[in-house]
Amino acid sequence: MNGYFFDMDGTLYNNRFHEVSEKTFKMLNELQSQGHFVALSTSRCQSELKNLPSCMRSFQFDCMISDGGALILDKHKEILEMNCIPKETMRSIDQFCKERNLEYRYSTRGGNYFGTPYSSFAHNIYFELYLNSPVYKPYKEDEVLNVLLFCQGETKEALRPLIKNLGYVEYPDCFELRANQVDKATAVKKIIDAHAFETTYCFGDGTNDIDMLKLADVGVAMGNACDALKEVSDVVIGRVDEDGIYNFLMGK
């Protein structure tokens, strides 16, 4: 039995056309029918997964890693592991954002919210991903799995001391924050350690997939992946809009 771990956006899912191709979906089912382990590893939270095409909402992954590695669910969506950002740190993040009028979104096991009032900038980011914008719900001691904090320039530098003990991925316009030593790769490793996979394949397209691909026996970067991911991958395949996954696995 092999283990196959797939990122969602830009890997299985084509954001531009809001679709998972028929061939890609067919391949996921084929892998499972052959007795392989098929897992999802995404930075989306559980609420954001509900906005995917119906085929993805109904597909039963053998394991689902969400919130950038903070939440691991089994095939029945029972919790295998959940790692939350410390509440003291969340209170500091919330205060930091309120003092500077920054927008941030936080996810919990059951929801996805803006902790501060949001602008058209944040709304448009979600619109471009075909996601419903989270509602505004001030933070009140929730168990938080993942935070997207929108900031740039000097504000980023002011934030760094506050998040030094968290796991994070930095993007041009935001930070994605998680608990310390929590990311996609650490979550994938826990699943690998619990199974005896003959070969482990990890597929991705973004900088938050780098460590996950390094961990795999075969790290697979999509043709539309960022250059940094392609550099650490074992193989670069076709783009998400070219049925890259299907063509690669059919040719193995």
Backbone bond lengths (Angstrom), bond angles and torsions (degrees), N, CA, C in turn:
res aa  C-N    CA-C-N  psi(-1)  N-CA   C-N-CA  omega(-1)  CA-C   N-CA-C  phi
1 M - - - 1.464 - - 1.528 109.89 -
2 N 1.322 116.00 128.54 1.456 121.60 174.54 1.528 110.17 -95.64
3 G 1.311 115.91 157.52 1.454 121.28 174.27 1.519 109.77 -109.47
4 Y 1.326 116.71 127.56 1.464 122.66 179.89 1.529 108.80 -119.19
5 F 1.324 116.03 120.20 1.460 121.94 -178.82 1.528 108.70 -117.24
6 F 1.327 115.64 122.47 1.460 121.30 -174.28 1.529 111.74 -118.00
7 D 1.324 116.06 129.64 1.459 121.20 163.95 1.533 107.29 -67.25
8 M 1.331 117.02 162.46 1.461 119.56 -179.71 1.531 111.91 -97.26
9 D 1.337 117.21 -72.04 1.466 121.02 -171.89 1.525 111.68 -69.24
10 G 1.318 116.00 123.82 1.455 121.10 -179.46 1.514 113.56 83.19
11 T 1.333 116.64 -2.52 1.468 121.53 -179.31 1.530 109.75 -120.38
12 L 1.314 117.12 -69.90 1.466 120.29 172.20 1.523 111.25 -84.18
13 Y 1.312 114.85 -35.48 1.467 121.80 -168.87 1.523 110.82 -111.01
14 N 1.328 115.99 127.95 1.458 122.91 177.54 1.530 108.40 -91.60
15 N 1.344 116.24 101.66 1.467 120.26 -176.85 1.523 112.63 -60.86
16 R 1.311 115.41 -36.50 1.464 119.40 -174.42 1.523 112.02 -60.10
17 F 1.330 116.33 -40.18 1.460 120.39 -177.35 1.529 112.93 -109.99
18 H 1.334 115.95 6.86 1.463 120.93 178.22 1.526 110.85 51.92
19 E 1.346 114.94 55.16 1.458 117.38 -177.01 1.525 111.93 -151.08
20 V 1.313 114.31 154.04 1.460 123.40 164.77 1.519 104.92 -112.83
21 S 1.312 117.16 122.36 1.460 119.22 -173.27 1.527 111.43 -64.24
22 E 1.314 115.58 154.05 1.464 120.86 179.51 1.523 111.17 -59.46
23 K 1.332 116.54 -38.32 1.463 119.95 -178.86 1.528 111.57 -68.40
24 T 1.323 116.32 -39.56 1.466 119.41 178.08 1.520 110.35 -63.58
25 F 1.327 116.43 -46.06 1.462 120.57 179.81 1.533 110.82 -63.89
26 K 1.317 116.09 -38.59 1.465 120.80 177.29 1.525 110.59 -60.90
27 M 1.332 116.90 -40.42 1.458 120.51 -178.80 1.523 111.46 -66.89
28 L 1.335 118.38 -38.89 1.462 120.33 177.09 1.524 110.73 -58.72
29 N 1.319 116.08 -45.18 1.467 120.32 178.77 1.522 111.58 -65.89
30 E 1.330 116.47 -37.39 1.461 120.59 -179.93 1.524 111.18 -65.47
31 L 1.324 116.68 -41.34 1.466 120.25 178.61 1.524 110.73 -60.42
32 Q 1.324 116.17 -44.76 1.462 119.14 179.21 1.526 111.65 -66.12
33 S 1.317 116.88 -38.43 1.467 119.60 -179.55 1.526 111.37 -65.46
34 Q 1.338 116.28 -24.34 1.464 121.03 177.49 1.531 112.02 -85.76
35 G 1.329 116.30 1.19 1.456 120.63 176.68 1.510 115.05 90.60
36 H 1.333 117.70 11.78 1.455 120.93 179.71 1.531 111.06 -86.21
37 F 1.316 115.26 161.80 1.460 123.69 -179.38 1.526 107.99 -94.90
38 V 1.332 116.75 121.29 1.465 121.70 -176.07 1.521 109.00 -117.63
39 A 1.331 116.30 118.12 1.463 121.14 -174.74 1.522 111.26 -125.76
40 L 1.317 114.62 153.23 1.457 122.35 174.26 1.518 108.78 -103.35
41 S 1.335 116.80 139.55 1.465 121.38 175.74 1.522 107.60 -137.26
42 T 1.329 116.45 102.37 1.457 121.35 -170.51 1.527 111.61 -135.07
43 S 1.322 115.67 157.13 1.463 120.23 172.55 1.522 111.53 -86.74
44 R 1.316 117.20 -10.16 1.464 119.37 175.54 1.521 109.96 -62.77
45 C 1.328 115.40 149.23 1.456 119.31 172.04 1.524 108.56 -88.57
46 Q 1.325 116.38 173.13 1.458 120.42 -176.94 1.529 112.17 -60.99
47 S 1.320 117.45 -38.43 1.468 120.25 179.45 1.523 111.43 -64.19
48 E 1.329 116.90 -36.88 1.466 120.60 -179.30 1.520 111.96 -71.45
49 L 1.317 117.45 -25.87 1.461 120.21 177.58 1.526 111.57 -67.64
50 K 1.317 116.89 -21.88 1.463 120.73 180.00 1.524 112.18 -69.90
51 N 1.342 117.04 -14.37 1.458 120.89 -179.84 1.524 113.34 -92.20
52 L 1.322 117.03 3.91 1.459 121.02 179.59 1.529 110.78 -78.11
53 P 1.336 117.41 163.95 1.470 119.95 175.15 1.524 111.51 -55.18
54 S 1.314 116.62 154.08 1.463 122.06 -172.86 1.526 112.81 -58.19
55 C 1.333 117.68 -34.00 1.467 119.26 -179.04 1.523 111.01 -62.21
56 M 1.338 117.14 -37.37 1.460 120.55 179.27 1.521 111.56 -75.64
57 R 1.310 116.89 -33.82 1.467 119.62 178.60 1.522 111.49 -67.04
58 S 1.324 116.51 -30.29 1.463 120.02 -176.46 1.527 113.10 -93.98
59 F 1.331 117.60 -16.23 1.466 119.87 -177.67 1.527 110.04 -69.72
60 Q 1.328 116.51 134.34 1.464 121.00 -178.19 1.528 109.89 -97.09
61 F 1.328 115.88 94.37 1.457 120.03 174.54 1.526 109.09 -66.02
62 D 1.326 116.36 149.01 1.458 120.39 176.94 1.524 111.56 -70.58
63 C 1.317 115.28 -21.87 1.461 121.79 176.65 1.521 107.21 -157.81
64 M 1.317 116.38 145.09 1.456 120.40 -179.76 1.529 109.12 -128.46
65 I 1.329 115.95 114.45 1.460 122.64 175.83 1.518 106.73 -102.91
66 S 1.324 116.85 120.76 1.463 120.35 -177.99 1.524 110.22 -129.36
67 D 1.326 115.74 179.16 1.466 121.97 177.40 1.531 111.98 56.39
68 G 1.340 115.59 35.60 1.457 119.93 178.45 1.514 114.50 67.60
69 G 1.338 116.77 22.66 1.460 121.34 178.87 1.513 114.16 106.40
70 A 1.336 117.60 -5.15 1.465 120.43 -175.95 1.522 113.24 -76.32
71 L 1.332 117.03 -22.73 1.464 121.08 -178.63 1.524 109.59 -127.92
72 I 1.332 116.27 128.05 1.461 122.20 177.30 1.523 108.09 -121.74
73 L 1.340 116.04 122.29 1.461 121.71 179.77 1.526 109.74 -117.29
74 D 1.333 116.54 149.42 1.457 119.77 174.87 1.527 109.73 -83.99
75 K 1.319 117.47 -174.50 1.466 121.02 -175.02 1.524 112.45 -65.16
76 H 1.322 116.62 -20.18 1.463 120.63 177.88 1.530 111.66 -96.41
77 K 1.324 115.87 8.71 1.467 124.35 179.68 1.521 112.78 65.20
78 E 1.339 114.65 28.62 1.454 120.57 171.05 1.532 108.35 -88.15
79 I 1.322 116.63 145.28 1.461 120.70 -175.19 1.529 111.05 -72.36
80 L 1.333 115.24 124.47 1.461 121.41 171.18 1.525 109.97 -93.06
81 E 1.326 115.69 -37.75 1.466 120.23 178.05 1.522 109.24 -159.69
82 M 1.329 115.96 142.86 1.457 121.34 178.02 1.525 108.34 -140.93
83 N 1.330 116.44 123.79 1.461 121.91 -178.57 1.526 109.27 -120.56
84 C 1.316 115.84 117.06 1.464 120.91 -175.43 1.528 111.53 -104.50
85 I 1.314 115.48 153.08 1.456 121.71 173.54 1.529 107.91 -69.13
86 P 1.343 118.52 132.82 1.473 119.83 -179.67 1.531 111.77 -53.38
87 K 1.320 115.88 139.20 1.464 119.83 -176.24 1.525 112.24 -63.23
88 E 1.316 117.21 -34.40 1.465 119.55 177.70 1.526 110.51 -61.52
89 T 1.336 116.24 -41.63 1.465 120.29 177.84 1.515 110.77 -67.14
90 M 1.324 117.03 -39.50 1.465 119.99 178.49 1.521 111.24 -62.97
91 R 1.316 117.02 -38.93 1.468 119.31 177.68 1.522 110.58 -62.69
92 S 1.328 116.71 -39.04 1.468 120.82 179.47 1.526 111.02 -68.25
93 I 1.334 116.87 -40.33 1.463 120.90 177.74 1.526 110.29 -63.40
94 D 1.314 115.53 -44.48 1.463 120.71 179.56 1.529 110.88 -59.90
95 Q 1.324 116.83 -45.23 1.460 121.14 179.90 1.528 111.09 -65.68
96 F 1.325 116.64 -42.18 1.468 122.02 178.56 1.524 110.30 -57.25
97 C 1.317 116.54 -45.54 1.467 121.03 -177.91 1.527 111.82 -69.20
98 K 1.313 116.75 -40.05 1.464 119.85 179.90 1.526 111.06 -65.25
99 E 1.315 116.71 -39.87 1.469 120.36 -178.94 1.522 112.16 -66.83
100 R 1.337 117.01 -27.15 1.466 121.05 -175.31 1.526 112.66 -111.71
101 N 1.321 116.68 7.91 1.472 121.54 -179.29 1.527 111.88 55.76
102 L 1.330 115.46 43.71 1.459 121.14 178.42 1.523 110.17 -95.81
103 E 1.306 115.47 149.18 1.461 120.91 177.05 1.525 109.67 -93.16
104 Y 1.315 115.85 137.09 1.458 119.03 171.38 1.519 109.61 -145.30
105 R 1.309 114.02 148.35 1.462 121.77 178.28 1.525 107.67 -117.42
106 Y 1.325 117.28 138.52 1.460 120.72 178.24 1.523 109.81 -127.92
107 S 1.330 115.58 147.21 1.459 120.45 179.94 1.521 110.13 -116.23
108 T 1.326 114.60 146.47 1.457 122.94 175.52 1.526 107.98 -124.23
109 R 1.310 116.97 -179.97 1.472 120.01 179.08 1.524 111.03 -58.58
110 G 1.318 116.75 -34.28 1.461 118.54 -174.53 1.506 116.22 -115.10
111 G 1.338 118.30 1.03 1.456 118.05 -175.90 1.512 114.25 -157.45
112 N 1.328 114.17 179.89 1.457 122.90 -173.45 1.526 106.63 -150.52
113 Y 1.339 118.11 117.29 1.457 120.48 -168.12 1.529 111.91 -140.12
114 F 1.323 115.52 154.04 1.455 120.70 165.68 1.523 107.61 -88.25
115 G 1.334 116.05 128.18 1.453 120.39 179.58 1.512 113.04 -83.14
116 T 1.335 116.49 -15.97 1.457 122.96 176.01 1.525 107.80 -132.63
117 P 1.330 118.11 157.45 1.471 119.64 177.97 1.529 110.42 -55.89
118 Y 1.335 116.58 140.17 1.458 119.77 -174.19 1.521 111.56 -113.03
119 S 1.338 114.46 156.88 1.462 122.24 -176.81 1.526 110.49 -104.76
120 S 1.318 115.44 -178.00 1.463 120.68 177.48 1.524 111.06 -64.69
121 F 1.347 117.45 -27.54 1.465 120.79 179.31 1.530 110.64 -59.81
122 A 1.336 116.56 -52.50 1.463 120.30 -179.88 1.525 111.02 -67.20
123 H 1.329 116.06 -39.60 1.467 119.54 179.13 1.523 110.62 -59.95
124 N 1.331 117.34 -41.63 1.464 120.98 -177.55 1.522 112.17 -66.63
125 I 1.329 117.01 -32.48 1.464 119.79 176.67 1.524 109.79 -60.04
126 Y 1.316 116.23 -44.64 1.461 120.04 178.56 1.525 111.40 -68.94
127 F 1.312 116.54 -38.04 1.461 120.22 179.40 1.525 110.62 -61.35
128 E 1.341 116.68 -41.61 1.460 120.66 -179.43 1.523 111.94 -64.19
129 L 1.322 116.98 -27.03 1.460 121.40 178.54 1.527 112.04 -92.64
130 Y 1.327 117.25 6.70 1.460 122.82 -177.05 1.524 111.45 58.66
131 L 1.316 115.15 41.13 1.456 120.23 177.27 1.518 109.77 -111.43
132 N 1.305 116.12 148.09 1.454 119.30 169.93 1.521 108.52 -73.43
133 S 1.318 117.03 135.84 1.457 119.82 178.89 1.528 110.16 -65.70
134 P 1.326 117.64 137.00 1.468 119.56 175.18 1.526 110.49 -61.68
135 V 1.299 116.35 154.28 1.459 120.20 175.86 1.525 108.84 -82.44
136 Y 1.316 115.63 160.59 1.462 121.17 176.96 1.522 109.18 -81.71
137 K 1.335 116.14 122.27 1.464 121.88 179.21 1.529 107.60 -146.26
138 P 1.320 117.83 102.77 1.469 120.38 -177.92 1.525 111.90 -51.75
139 Y 1.323 115.18 141.21 1.461 120.25 -179.72 1.522 110.66 -65.74
140 K 1.350 115.50 131.90 1.465 121.04 178.96 1.528 109.46 -142.43
141 E 1.320 116.04 72.44 1.465 122.62 174.16 1.529 113.34 60.63
142 D 1.336 117.23 29.04 1.460 120.68 177.77 1.529 110.70 -71.35
143 E 1.332 115.66 158.56 1.465 121.59 172.76 1.529 107.09 -83.36
144 V 1.321 116.68 101.88 1.468 121.84 -171.52 1.524 110.73 -98.97
145 L 1.327 115.06 130.45 1.458 121.77 -179.18 1.523 112.68 -94.57
146 N 1.318 116.51 -37.73 1.459 120.58 -169.49 1.528 108.96 -153.21
147 V 1.329 116.09 142.48 1.465 121.57 179.07 1.523 109.38 -130.36
148 L 1.322 116.32 135.74 1.462 122.41 166.78 1.519 106.86 -109.00
149 L 1.320 116.51 116.22 1.457 121.42 -177.24 1.522 108.28 -115.00
150 F 1.331 116.16 116.29 1.458 121.70 -173.89 1.526 110.17 -88.07
151 C 1.335 116.25 116.41 1.462 120.72 179.64 1.521 109.81 -162.59
152 Q 1.329 115.30 164.86 1.458 121.49 -179.06 1.522 109.89 -144.43
153 G 1.339 115.30 167.25 1.457 122.86 168.15 1.512 115.94 52.58
154 E 1.336 115.77 -128.53 1.460 121.84 -175.12 1.524 111.88 -63.46
155 T 1.318 116.37 -30.13 1.466 119.34 179.09 1.523 110.56 -64.23
156 K 1.325 116.66 -37.56 1.462 119.98 176.32 1.521 111.12 -59.57
157 E 1.323 115.80 -43.65 1.462 119.58 -178.55 1.524 111.07 -65.91
158 A 1.323 116.66 -36.87 1.467 120.28 178.06 1.524 111.30 -67.35
159 L 1.322 116.35 -28.56 1.462 121.11 -177.65 1.531 112.63 -79.26
160 R 1.308 117.77 -27.98 1.470 120.92 -171.65 1.532 114.25 -53.49
161 P 1.345 119.89 -44.66 1.472 118.13 179.17 1.527 113.05 -60.51
162 L 1.319 116.12 -29.17 1.460 121.09 -177.77 1.526 112.03 -73.36
163 I 1.331 116.28 -29.95 1.466 120.10 -174.61 1.533 112.52 -109.12
164 K 1.327 117.06 12.99 1.465 120.27 -174.52 1.525 112.81 -62.53
165 N 1.329 117.38 -24.42 1.461 120.62 179.99 1.526 112.69 -101.48
166 L 1.331 116.05 17.11 1.462 121.11 176.29 1.520 109.92 -111.01
167 G 1.318 115.65 162.04 1.452 119.90 167.53 1.519 107.91 -85.78
168 Y 1.322 117.25 140.39 1.466 117.91 179.02 1.522 111.62 -156.35
169 V 1.330 113.88 158.13 1.459 122.80 170.59 1.518 106.18 -119.90
170 E 1.317 116.14 132.77 1.462 120.55 -178.69 1.521 110.38 -101.60
171 Y 1.325 115.78 129.49 1.455 123.38 175.21 1.531 108.40 -117.72
172 P 1.327 118.76 166.83 1.471 119.81 -178.19 1.525 114.19 -55.39
173 D 1.336 117.17 -36.66 1.466 120.32 -174.67 1.521 114.63 -111.63
174 C 1.332 117.48 2.02 1.466 117.63 -176.46 1.519 111.62 -165.99
175 F 1.333 114.48 168.47 1.455 123.43 167.92 1.527 108.06 -112.57
176 E 1.327 116.42 140.59 1.459 121.23 166.92 1.520 106.62 -103.49
177 L 1.326 117.28 119.65 1.461 122.63 -172.58 1.524 111.21 -111.29
178 R 1.335 114.67 142.79 1.464 122.10 176.34 1.522 108.58 -143.48
179 A 1.310 116.95 174.73 1.461 120.58 174.90 1.529 109.86 -62.26
180 N 1.314 116.22 160.04 1.462 121.60 -178.28 1.531 111.17 -60.57
181 Q 1.329 115.79 138.96 1.464 123.45 178.12 1.528 112.52 58.11
182 V 1.313 115.26 33.22 1.466 121.23 176.19 1.522 108.15 -122.28
183 D 1.323 116.19 123.73 1.459 121.28 173.49 1.526 108.19 -160.67
184 K 1.311 115.94 -177.43 1.462 119.41 -178.81 1.527 111.45 -59.47
185 A 1.330 116.17 -42.33 1.466 120.19 -175.92 1.523 112.14 -63.85
186 T 1.343 117.56 -43.92 1.466 119.38 -179.48 1.527 110.63 -65.10
187 A 1.337 116.36 -35.75 1.467 119.61 177.96 1.527 110.93 -68.42
188 V 1.327 116.34 -43.84 1.468 120.10 178.49 1.529 110.41 -61.32
189 K 1.327 116.62 -41.26 1.474 119.86 -179.37 1.526 111.51 -61.29
190 K 1.324 117.07 -37.47 1.461 119.71 178.79 1.525 111.12 -63.65
191 I 1.321 116.44 -36.68 1.465 119.71 177.87 1.527 110.18 -71.64
192 I 1.324 116.63 -41.54 1.467 120.21 178.01 1.529 110.57 -60.03
193 D 1.340 116.17 -43.88 1.466 120.52 -178.27 1.524 112.37 -64.19
194 A 1.331 116.60 -23.63 1.467 120.65 -178.01 1.529 112.32 -90.40
195 H 1.335 116.65 -2.71 1.460 120.55 -178.45 1.531 109.84 -132.23
196 A 1.301 115.11 166.86 1.465 120.38 178.52 1.528 108.81 -113.62
197 F 1.334 115.86 65.95 1.460 119.65 -179.74 1.526 110.14 -69.04
198 E 1.307 115.34 138.69 1.465 119.34 174.93 1.526 109.84 -69.23
199 T 1.327 115.84 -46.44 1.462 122.19 177.29 1.520 108.62 -141.31
200 T 1.327 116.60 139.10 1.461 121.42 178.28 1.521 109.64 -109.96
201 Y 1.330 115.45 127.44 1.459 122.71 177.33 1.527 108.66 -114.28
202 C 1.329 116.87 134.03 1.461 121.20 173.52 1.526 108.94 -125.30
203 F 1.333 116.12 133.28 1.460 123.13 -176.67 1.527 109.55 -118.37
204 G 1.333 117.23 135.65 1.455 119.59 178.53 1.511 112.76 -162.20
205 D 1.347 114.58 -179.51 1.469 119.27 -178.93 1.528 113.69 -141.48
206 G 1.353 118.33 -10.64 1.460 119.77 -172.55 1.517 114.07 -120.13
207 T 1.327 115.35 174.10 1.461 120.49 -179.97 1.526 111.81 -63.60
208 N 1.328 117.35 -28.16 1.469 119.28 178.83 1.527 112.55 -75.23
209 D 1.340 116.73 0.05 1.468 121.10 176.40 1.532 112.36 -102.27
210 I 1.320 117.86 -2.49 1.465 121.05 -172.96 1.524 112.05 -58.28
211 D 1.325 117.66 -53.66 1.470 120.06 -177.37 1.523 111.52 -65.84
212 M 1.319 116.85 -32.70 1.462 120.91 178.42 1.527 110.48 -64.61
213 L 1.329 117.27 -42.75 1.461 120.12 179.21 1.524 111.62 -69.32
214 K 1.329 116.79 -35.34 1.465 120.29 177.41 1.528 110.86 -63.22
215 L 1.321 116.24 -33.55 1.464 122.10 -177.39 1.526 112.19 -71.37
216 A 1.321 116.97 -30.67 1.461 121.93 -172.13 1.524 112.34 -72.17
217 D 1.327 115.36 156.38 1.462 119.60 168.98 1.524 109.31 -65.11
218 V 1.335 114.86 -38.52 1.461 121.00 177.02 1.523 107.99 -130.32
219 G 1.323 116.35 108.24 1.456 121.62 177.41 1.515 109.43 -92.97
220 V 1.332 116.66 121.37 1.462 121.83 -171.77 1.525 110.09 -115.16
221 A 1.324 116.41 118.08 1.465 121.69 176.87 1.521 109.54 -99.39
222 M 1.319 116.01 136.47 1.454 120.50 175.64 1.527 110.05 -69.13
223 G 1.321 116.83 156.16 1.456 120.60 177.30 1.510 112.77 -61.68
224 N 1.330 116.90 -25.45 1.467 122.45 178.16 1.523 112.13 -92.13
225 A 1.340 117.74 9.64 1.466 121.60 -178.45 1.522 111.38 -70.73
226 C 1.330 115.36 160.01 1.465 120.33 175.39 1.530 109.25 -68.84
227 D 1.324 116.04 157.16 1.467 121.00 -176.93 1.525 111.99 -60.35
228 A 1.338 116.68 -37.93 1.470 120.08 -178.12 1.521 111.33 -61.19
229 L 1.324 117.36 -36.30 1.464 120.43 179.52 1.527 110.57 -74.13
230 K 1.309 116.53 -40.49 1.462 119.71 179.03 1.526 110.97 -59.99
231 E 1.326 116.30 -35.47 1.463 120.51 -177.89 1.525 112.69 -65.43
232 V 1.335 117.99 -31.63 1.468 120.17 -177.77 1.528 112.20 -96.99
233 S 1.314 117.63 -5.30 1.464 120.67 -176.04 1.527 111.35 -78.67
234 D 1.323 115.04 160.12 1.462 120.66 173.82 1.519 111.34 -85.89
235 V 1.321 115.64 -26.25 1.459 120.16 -179.31 1.527 109.17 -152.88
236 V 1.319 116.10 144.13 1.463 122.44 174.10 1.522 107.25 -111.54
237 I 1.326 116.27 126.16 1.462 120.58 -176.29 1.526 109.65 -110.61
238 G 1.321 116.87 -170.53 1.454 121.27 -179.68 1.518 112.45 -67.30
239 R 1.296 115.82 166.66 1.453 122.79 -179.61 1.531 111.15 -69.46
240 V 1.332 115.02 164.48 1.463 119.77 177.95 1.523 110.78 -62.72
241 D 1.337 117.74 -31.67 1.462 120.59 179.76 1.529 112.47 -88.59
242 E 1.334 116.08 9.15 1.465 121.64 176.14 1.532 111.30 -119.09
243 D 1.333 116.55 17.76 1.470 121.28 -176.71 1.523 111.29 55.14
244 G 1.337 115.38 43.77 1.459 120.44 -176.79 1.516 113.91 -57.54
245 I 1.328 117.36 -43.22 1.465 120.66 -178.33 1.527 110.69 -65.49
246 Y 1.303 116.51 -47.36 1.471 121.00 -179.36 1.528 110.81 -59.39
247 N 1.322 116.71 -49.71 1.465 120.00 -176.78 1.526 111.66 -64.96
248 F 1.327 117.09 -37.78 1.467 120.35 179.08 1.526 111.05 -65.52
249 L 1.321 117.21 -48.51 1.459 120.29 -176.50 1.526 112.15 -72.47
250 M 1.304 117.74 -29.41 1.464 120.34 175.36 1.523 111.06 -68.51
251 G 1.327 116.25 -28.54 1.462 120.05 -177.12 1.505 114.52 -89.30
252 K 1.363 117.38 -3.43 1.470 119.50 -178.24 1.525 110.93 -69.09
